[in-house]
Amino acid sequence: MDDREAWELERRLWLEGAGAYQHLLDDECLMAFAPVGILVGVEIIRALDGAPRWKNVEMTEQRSARPNDSVLVLAYRAEARREPDVFYAAYCTSTYARTGEDWRLIQHQQASITPSQQEEAMDDVLRSFFARYESMANRVLARKMDVGDTTFAFASDFIAASPVGVMAGKNDESLKTSMEKGYARYRAIGTRELKIRDLKITPIDALHFLVRVDWRSVYERDKKPDVTIDFEVHYFVQLRNGEPKIFGWVSGDEEAVLREHGIG
């Protein structure tokens, strides 16, 4: 059984009824759920018989391991919905073992994630992501990092909006070229540093977030004091396999602000 088949089996266990478990479970399978407790073999089938199943499930942060040719371990984060207002999130592990020609589930465990825990975890993930983004921007500005090494922060497709208009783009060579021109422009007008002053995260749903970043840019000017400009950008971020990706942003009229401060 390859990984693709294993993940499909795992999805079936979330979405299908007791029949799927009867087909896939080993007689000695152990499962641990809070607050149900520990179940084994036929107890699992009895507990699931007639129980409502989930209508959809999103499995992210997926990992797999093969200690040997006959054992496969899956680990992932599950987010399942039964109705719009019935939601469940958990970190899960499942272990499959080959018995003859067939693979059977021999272990499954779920550690549920409360809404407050989920919010705190996402807050940490996004703050760390933008702290890294800030660091990379300054390294590129100082020519200590190639701009191409920063494009991983963006989704495969994205949209950008400002008072000038709306633009759609792809994360390909054109994005790298555009960013190179942008950083060259920043250096030419004396940009010395980009700093994040504050960051506000607004969840849209379990996988999408609106992140308002309050930036501060510092500009050097010959024989004059540095100029500091504060501005904000609203980023749309999607969580893909546990990794944040920027898929859109809304900014102000950058050139107009620069002209107001005599820069450019």
C-alpha positions as CSV (number, residue, x, y, z in Angstrom):
1,M,0.0,0.0,0.0
2,D,1.4,3.4,-1.0
3,D,0.9,6.6,0.9
4,R,-1.9,7.8,-1.4
5,E,-3.9,4.7,-0.8
6,A,-3.3,5.0,3.0
7,W,-4.5,8.6,3.1
8,E,-7.6,7.6,1.2
9,L,-8.4,4.8,3.7
10,E,-7.9,7.3,6.5
11,R,-10.4,9.6,4.9
12,R,-12.9,6.8,4.6
13,L,-12.7,6.1,8.3
14,W,-13.8,9.7,9.0
15,L,-16.6,9.9,6.4
16,E,-18.1,6.4,6.2
17,G,-19.9,4.3,8.7
18,A,-19.2,1.2,10.8
19,G,-19.0,-0.9,7.6
20,A,-15.7,0.8,6.6
21,Y,-14.3,0.0,10.0
22,Q,-15.3,-3.7,9.8
23,H,-13.4,-3.9,6.6
24,L,-10.2,-2.1,7.7
25,L,-9.8,-2.8,11.4
26,D,-7.6,-5.5,12.8
27,D,-9.4,-7.6,15.5
28,E,-6.8,-6.3,18.0
29,C,-7.0,-2.7,17.0
30,L,-6.6,-0.1,19.8
31,M,-8.2,3.3,19.7
32,A,-8.0,6.2,22.2
33,F,-10.4,9.1,22.2
34,A,-11.1,11.8,24.7
35,P,-13.5,11.7,26.5
36,V,-14.6,8.2,25.3
37,G,-11.4,6.5,26.5
38,I,-9.7,3.4,25.1
39,L,-11.5,0.9,22.8
40,V,-10.4,-2.4,21.3
41,G,-11.5,-4.5,18.4
42,V,-15.3,-5.1,18.4
43,E,-15.8,-2.3,21.0
44,I,-14.9,0.2,18.3
45,I,-17.5,-1.2,15.8
46,R,-20.2,-1.1,18.5
47,A,-19.4,2.5,19.5
48,L,-19.6,3.6,15.9
49,D,-22.7,1.6,14.8
50,G,-25.4,4.1,14.1
51,A,-23.3,7.1,15.1
52,P,-23.5,10.1,12.7
53,R,-20.4,10.5,10.5
54,W,-18.6,13.6,9.4
55,K,-19.7,15.2,6.1
56,N,-16.2,16.4,5.2
57,V,-12.7,16.3,6.7
58,E,-9.6,18.3,6.0
59,M,-6.3,16.5,6.8
60,T,-3.3,18.8,7.0
61,E,0.3,18.7,8.4
62,Q,0.4,15.2,7.0
63,R,3.4,13.0,7.9
64,S,4.1,9.3,7.3
65,A,6.7,6.8,8.5
66,R,7.5,3.2,7.6
67,P,9.5,1.5,10.4
68,N,9.6,-1.6,8.1
69,D,7.9,-3.0,5.0
70,S,4.9,-4.2,7.0
71,V,4.1,-1.1,9.1
72,L,2.9,2.4,8.1
73,V,2.3,5.2,10.5
74,L,0.3,8.3,9.6
75,A,0.2,11.5,11.6
76,Y,-1.9,14.6,10.8
77,R,-4.2,17.4,11.9
78,A,-7.9,16.7,11.2
79,E,-10.6,19.3,10.9
80,A,-14.0,17.8,10.4
81,R,-17.5,19.2,10.0
82,R,-21.0,17.6,10.3
83,E,-23.0,20.7,10.0
84,P,-21.9,24.3,9.6
85,D,-21.9,24.8,13.3
86,V,-20.6,21.3,14.3
87,F,-16.9,21.4,14.0
88,Y,-14.1,19.2,15.5
89,A,-10.3,19.5,15.3
90,A,-7.7,17.0,16.5
91,Y,-4.1,15.8,16.0
92,C,-4.3,12.1,15.0
93,T,-2.1,9.1,14.5
94,S,-2.9,5.8,12.8
95,T,-0.9,2.7,12.4
96,Y,-1.5,0.2,9.6
97,A,0.1,-3.3,9.5
98,R,0.3,-5.8,6.6
99,T,-1.3,-9.1,7.4
100,G,-0.8,-11.4,4.4
101,E,-1.9,-9.6,1.3
102,D,-4.0,-7.0,3.2
103,W,-3.4,-4.0,5.3
104,R,-5.3,-3.5,8.6
105,L,-5.6,-0.6,11.0
106,I,-4.0,-1.6,14.3
107,Q,-4.0,1.7,16.2
108,H,-5.6,5.1,16.1
109,Q,-5.5,8.0,18.5
110,Q,-7.0,11.5,18.6
111,A,-5.9,14.5,20.7
112,S,-8.7,17.0,20.4
113,I,-7.9,20.7,19.9
114,T,-10.2,23.2,21.7
115,P,-11.1,26.4,19.9
116,S,-8.9,28.4,22.3
117,Q,-6.0,26.1,21.7
118,Q,-6.5,26.3,17.9
119,E,-6.6,30.1,18.0
120,E,-3.5,30.3,20.1
121,A,-1.6,27.8,17.9
122,M,-2.6,29.7,14.7
123,D,-1.6,33.0,16.3
124,D,1.9,31.6,17.0
125,V,2.2,30.2,13.6
126,L,1.3,33.4,11.8
127,R,3.4,35.7,14.0
128,S,6.4,33.5,13.5
129,F,5.7,33.5,9.7
130,F,5.6,37.3,9.5
131,A,8.6,37.7,11.8
132,R,10.5,35.5,9.3
133,Y,9.1,37.5,6.4
134,E,10.3,40.7,8.0
135,S,13.8,39.2,8.5
136,M,14.0,38.0,5.0
137,A,12.9,41.4,3.6
138,N,15.7,43.2,5.4
139,R,18.3,40.6,4.3
140,V,17.2,41.0,0.7
141,L,17.3,44.8,1.1
142,A,20.9,44.5,2.4
143,R,21.8,42.1,-0.5
144,K,22.5,39.3,2.0
145,M,19.7,37.0,0.6
146,D,18.4,36.3,-2.9
147,V,14.9,37.4,-3.4
148,G,14.1,34.1,-5.1
149,D,14.5,32.4,-1.7
150,T,11.6,34.4,-0.3
151,T,8.9,33.5,-2.9
152,F,7.9,30.3,-0.9
153,A,5.9,32.7,1.3
154,F,3.4,33.2,-1.5
155,A,0.7,30.9,-2.8
156,S,0.8,29.6,-6.4
157,D,-1.7,32.3,-7.4
158,F,-2.3,35.6,-5.7
159,I,-4.2,38.9,-6.0
160,A,-3.0,42.4,-5.0
161,A,-5.1,45.6,-4.6
162,S,-4.3,49.2,-4.0
163,P,-5.7,52.6,-5.0
164,V,-3.9,52.1,-8.3
165,G,-5.9,49.0,-9.2
166,V,-6.1,45.3,-8.9
167,M,-3.5,42.8,-10.1
168,A,-3.6,39.0,-10.3
169,G,-0.3,37.1,-10.6
170,K,1.4,33.7,-10.3
171,N,4.3,32.5,-8.2
172,D,6.6,32.0,-11.0
173,E,9.6,33.8,-12.5
174,S,7.5,36.9,-13.1
175,L,7.0,37.3,-9.3
176,K,10.8,37.0,-8.7
177,T,11.4,39.6,-11.4
178,S,8.8,42.0,-10.0
179,M,10.2,41.6,-6.5
180,E,13.8,42.2,-7.7
181,K,12.6,45.5,-9.3
182,G,10.8,46.5,-6.1
183,Y,13.8,46.0,-3.9
184,A,16.0,47.8,-6.4
185,R,13.6,50.7,-6.2
186,Y,13.7,50.6,-2.3
187,R,17.5,50.7,-2.3
188,A,17.6,53.6,-4.8
189,I,15.4,55.8,-2.6
190,G,17.4,55.0,0.5
191,T,15.3,52.4,2.3
192,R,17.4,51.2,5.2
193,E,15.0,49.1,7.2
194,L,11.5,47.6,7.3
195,K,10.1,46.8,10.7
196,I,6.8,45.3,11.9
197,R,5.3,47.5,14.6
198,D,2.2,45.5,15.2
199,L,0.2,42.6,13.8
200,K,-3.5,41.8,14.1
201,I,-4.9,38.5,13.1
202,T,-8.6,37.9,12.2
203,P,-9.6,34.3,11.4
204,I,-11.9,33.9,8.4
205,D,-12.3,30.2,8.9
206,A,-10.1,27.3,10.1
207,L,-7.6,27.7,7.2
208,H,-7.9,31.3,6.1
209,F,-6.9,34.5,7.9
210,L,-6.8,38.3,7.4
211,V,-3.6,39.6,8.9
212,R,-3.1,43.4,9.2
213,V,0.6,44.2,9.5
214,D,1.6,47.7,10.7
215,W,5.0,48.4,9.0
216,R,7.6,51.1,9.7
217,S,10.1,51.9,6.9
218,V,13.2,54.0,7.6
219,Y,14.9,56.0,4.8
220,E,18.4,57.4,4.7
221,R,18.9,60.9,3.2
222,D,22.2,62.6,2.5
223,K,23.2,65.1,5.3
224,K,19.6,65.0,6.6
225,P,17.9,63.1,9.4
226,D,16.4,59.7,8.5
227,V,12.7,59.7,7.5
228,T,10.4,57.2,9.1
229,I,7.1,56.3,7.4
230,D,4.4,54.1,9.0
231,F,2.0,52.2,6.8
232,E,-0.2,49.1,6.9
233,V,-0.9,46.2,4.6
234,H,-3.7,43.7,4.9
235,Y,-2.6,40.2,3.9
236,F,-4.8,37.2,3.1
237,V,-3.2,34.0,4.3
238,Q,-4.1,30.4,3.7
239,L,-2.8,27.5,5.8
240,R,-1.6,24.7,3.4
241,N,-0.3,21.5,5.0
242,G,0.5,23.5,8.1
243,E,2.4,26.2,6.3
244,P,1.1,29.8,5.8
245,K,0.9,31.1,2.2
246,I,0.1,34.7,1.2
247,F,-2.6,34.6,-1.5
248,G,-3.5,38.3,-1.5
249,W,-2.9,41.7,0.0
250,V,-4.4,45.2,0.1
251,S,-2.1,48.2,0.4
252,G,-2.2,52.0,0.2
253,D,-0.8,54.3,-2.4
254,E,2.9,53.9,-1.7
255,E,4.2,56.4,-4.2
256,A,1.8,59.1,-3.0
257,V,3.0,58.6,0.6
258,L,6.7,58.7,-0.5
259,R,6.1,62.0,-2.4
260,E,4.4,63.5,0.7
261,H,7.7,62.9,2.6
262,G,9.9,64.1,-0.2
263,I,11.3,60.7,-1.1
264,G,11.6,59.2,-4.5
